[in-house]
Amino acid sequence: MTQRGRRIALSCAVVSLLACSDEQEYQYSDLNAARKAGALTYGEVPEFLPPDAENIKQVIDVDFSATWGCFTSPSGPGSVRERLAALKATRISGRIDPGRLRIREWWPDEFRGTVSEVHLLTAKGMTIKVGLDARTNTVCYFRGRPPA
């Protein structure tokens, strides 16, 4: 195979790999829209979302059994804290970003490193880290385990 042929074959392989992503992205205007779409029924949206959750954005990576997303809560993080407490979440410190998985442009800068308020819970056999930003009433979460 010629040098040019190898480059073309390599380019095709890279394009094929990028096109075959098992990541699915979902966006809902609010919790009612997510409910109507069936996202609550199928467990796509975590159960700690408060009734006033809006601007819900989420990615599901089938290959890594991981889910990450963000939403805003106009009433503030108090209702999210109550829901997390009811689910027996514990407060920890650390990161919640999806590691080497592809972070979307909507993932807030405040959640790209160590987050000041993080809660950890286990639900349906999955570990979930939930970060709260009281200044912006934004909540982001990561469910699963990012690839090493």
HELIX and SHEET records of a PDB file:
HELIX    1   1 GLN A    3  ALA A   19  1                                  17    
HELIX    2   2 LEU A   31  LYS A   36  1                                   6    
HELIX    3   3 GLY A   78  ALA A   86  1                                   9    
HELIX    4   4 ASP A  109  PHE A  111  5                                   3    
SHEET    1   A 7 GLU A  23  ASP A  30  0                                        
SHEET    2   A 7 GLU A  54  ASP A  61 -1                                        
SHEET    3   A 7 ALA A  66  THR A  72 -1                                        
SHEET    4   A 7 THR A 138  ARG A 143 -1                                        
SHEET    5   A 7 MET A 126  ASP A 133 -1                                        
SHEET    6   A 7 THR A 114  ALA A 123 -1                                        
SHEET    7   A 7 THR A  90  ARG A  95 -1                                        
END                                                                             
